[in-house]
Amino acid sequence: MFRRFLLVSLLVTLIATVGIAAVPSATAPDATPTSLPSWRQLADTPLGRLVSGNLGRLLVLRSQLNVTPEQRAEVREVLVSHRSQIAVTVQSVREKRLVLRDAVLADEPDEEKIRAVASDLGDALGDAAVKAAKLRGKLAPIFTDEQRELIRQFRQERDRSIDDFLARAIESE
């Protein structure tokens, strides 16, 4: 269950990164909307290297954590006991994200509407962050100081890789 928690965290980061990265790549002169790259071609791009690097870091973290069966059971218990709250929160964020997407993609975009629904999404993300912080407060004590340090280092490395990716993207413009 902890693995799923980490995977969801990584996927959220990747989705945000892909969303940010999609803007420059969509405006690149050689971008053709009808041709999608293969996975192998994607892996040879800066975005592909970012994604694969973060997945690799996640696999290394998983092996280094050495989560005991007892810890797994405790994490599962916490997550299962909060499943409905997590689902409601994720559903709210998803619905608001879809409304924003539709507002942005409208044939005649309305700036005020886009800003209003973006604000709604921001509120939903804020609610999700508060709930995540509370959930983290229940999960963190399950792990040893060493395990928490490994998780902290993983986050720092992931953040650094995303910062490097963004810096290179800005430099190449």
HELIX and SHEET records of a PDB file:
HELIX    1   1 PHE A    2  ALA A   26  1                                  25    
HELIX    2   2 TRP A   39  ALA A   43  1                                   5    
HELIX    3   3 PRO A   46  LEU A   65  1                                  20    
HELIX    4   4 PRO A   69  SER A   81  1                                  13    
HELIX    5   5 ARG A   83  LEU A  105  1                                  23    
HELIX    6   6 GLU A  111  LEU A  139  1                                  29    
HELIX    7   7 ALA A  140  ILE A  142  5                                   3    
HELIX    8   8 ASP A  145  GLU A  171  1                                  27    
END                                                                             
